[in-house]
Amino acid sequence: MAERSFLVRLSDIRGEIAGIRDLVKNATPEKFAASWAMMRATQHALLIIAEAAKHIPAEHKAAYPKVPWQKIHGLGNLLRHEYRRIDPAILWSIVQDHLADLDEAAEKILASAGER
C-alpha cells in the first residue's frame, strides 16, 4: 500500500477538526463530560489528528511554532495508552482553545503546497 501524502493527512486533520467543532457546537463542558458518545467521538478524532500530525514534514512544522506539535504527538500516546485517565475538562480545553492554531497551520500549508 502506498504511503499517504502529508497533504492528504493535513486534509484529514482539517476534516477531523471540523467534525469535532460540529459535534460540540451546542455543548457545554458539563454536557460534553456527561456524554459518552461525544467524549469517545472527540477522543477518536483527536487520535486521528495526532497520528496524521506525525507525518507532517519537519520543515512545515517548523514554519508554525505556535502549534504544539510535540504535545499533539503526546496526546495520541495518551489517548492510546492512558485512555482511562482522560479528563473531560482537558479534552474540552483542547477542543475549545487549542485546535484553531492547528487548523490554521494545516490550511496554510495546504494552500502553499497548492501554489507549487
Buried (B, 14 or more C-beta within 10 A) or exposed (E): EEEEEBBEBBBBBBBBBEBBBEBBEEBEBEEBBEBEEBBEBBBBBBBBBBBBBEBBEEEBBEEBEEBEBEBBBEBBEBBEEEEEEBEBEEBBEBBBEBBEEBBBBBBBBBEEEEEE
